[in-house]
Structures are given as C-alpha cells and as structure tokens.
C-alpha cells in the first residue's frame, strides 16, 4: 500500500507520525493517538481509542508503527478520492445545483454523452436508485446506485 504514495508524501506522513510520537519510541501509543486527535478537535473517550487501535493495529502490539499509520492514510485518501469523484459526477447531472437529480436530467446528460436512454431504461434506474420514491435521486441515493449498494428505504 505504501507504493501508492510518492516519496514526498511518505516524508510528509513521516513528519506527521513523528509529531504524534511524543516519546520518540517509533510507535504511536493509544495515549499519543488520543492526544493527537484532541489536538485537532476530535473528542474521543478511551473506549473509542481502544476500538480505533484494534482496527488499525495490524500486529496487535498495542502501538501503531509507521507502516500501519501509512495504511490508515492510504485508506483515508482512497475514501476521500472516491467520494470527491462521485460528487463531481453527481454535479454533472445536477446542473441546477438543487442537490437532486431528476429523471429528465439523467436522460439529457446520457444523450449528450452519446448514450441516449429510452423511458424503460430511465424508469429502471430510478426504480433501483430512488429509495424514498420522491421521483428524484439524492446524492446518497446516487452514491448507493453507483456503488451498487442498497440505500436504506426511508419511511413516509
């Protein structure tokens, strides 16, 4: 996973890691992690810190090594990149910036991309994606549709 980062990025992450490693042990303890999170405005209790450490402490030694820290950074970067990409795609369809995509907008964009849709195809997409059945796709519904995940059906 380290190969995802350039040398400069790795060096920047190393500096962040070292700033969190207050005792210069080469590891980040749960106490150091808690302090670093509070420093950036994230309030967590000891149980939450324990849960975080369990999730990211691959070798289960109770500390984060730099490689484990890089894996967290890579996952965080990947998640942000995917969400940003989906937002950009959503905005192509949501030309009026309403926060929703209407069926006509889907039809128009697909036609302009050289892939016109018939009404049956459009209704199929809306049927799959429009979980609250309001006739529009919200960003959450759009994301679930694009990732082929089930969005929770809202009660009316």
N, C-alpha and C positions, 0 to 999 in steps of 0.2 A: 504494500500500500504506500510505502514511502516513495516509490518511484513516481507517484502522481505529482509530487512537489518538485519545484526547481531547487537548486542549491540555495538561492536567496531566500526562498520560502522556508526551507528547512532551517536555515540560520535564524530567521525571524521567529519561528516556532521554538527554536532552542533558547533564544533570549527570553521569550515568554515563560517557558518551562523553568529556566534558571531563576527568573524573578519570583516564581511561585515557590521554588525550592529554597525556603528561608534558611535552612540549616546546611545548605550546600552538600547534602548527602548523595545527590544524584538521583533522588527519588522525591516524589511528592506524596506526603502522608495525608491521611484524611483531615488532620488538623490544618495542614497547609492549604489543602483544597478548600476547606470551609472558609479560611481567612481570605483566600483569593476571590472566592465567589462573593463574599460580603463586601469586599473592596470594590467590586464592580456593580454593587447594588442588588445582588441576588441573595435573598434571605432564605437560608435552609436550616433545618434542625438536624440533630445528629443522626436520626433515623434516615432522613433523606440523603445525607452524606454517605452513610453506610450503603444505601441502595445504589448510589452513583458509583461508589468504589467497587461494589460487587459486579456491576455491569461492565466496567472498563478495566478492572484489574485482572488481566488475562491470566497471569501466573499465580493469582490468589495469594500474593505475599503481603497484602495489606498496604502496598505502596504502588504509585504509578511510576513506571520507568518512562524514559523519553519515547521509546518505540510505541508504548501503549498510548501516550499522550498524542503522538502523531496519528495514530489510528482514530482517535476521537476527532482530531482536527480534520482528517480526511472525510470522515462520515459527516461531520457538520458542514463542510464545504460542499459535499455532494448533495446533501439535503437542500441547502440554500440554492445551489445552482439549478436543481430540478424545479423548485418552486418558482424561481425567477423566470425560468423558461416557460413554465405553464402560464404565469401571469402575462408574459409577452404574447403568447398565443391567444390567451383569453381576450387581450386588448385588441387584437386584430379583428375578432368577431364583435366585440363590444365597442363599436366605433363611436357611439354616442356617450360612452363612459357612464352608463347607468348602473353598472355592477351586475348586469344580467344580459344574457344573450337570448334574443327572440328567434323563433324558427326562420323568419324572413332574413335575418342577418346571417344565419348559417348558410341558407340557400344562396344568398348573394356572394358571400366570400368564396364558397366552394365553386360557384360558376366563374368567378374572376380568377380562380386558380386553375381553371380548365377542367374541373371535375364537377360538372353540374349534377344536381341531385333531383330525383323525382320526389313527389309528395310521399310516397310509400317509404322511401329511404329516410326522409326527414322525420316522419312520424315514428319510425323505428328508433332513431337516435333520441328523439325527445322522450319516447316511452322508456328507454333504458336510463336516460340521464335525469329526467325531471322528476325527482323523488317526491317533492311536495306537491306536484301536479298543478303548479300555478301557470303553466304554459311557457315558462322561461327557465333558463339554466343559470343558476348562481355560480360563483367561482368554485365553491365547494362541490357542487354537483358536476361541474365541468371537469374538475380535477379527478373526481371519482370515476367519471366516464373515461377520461383519458388514461387513467391508470388501471382501468378495468377492475375497480374495486367497488364494492357495494357501499353506497352512501346510505346512512340511516334514513328510513322513511319517517317524515315528520307527521305528527298527528294534527288534524284540522278540527 
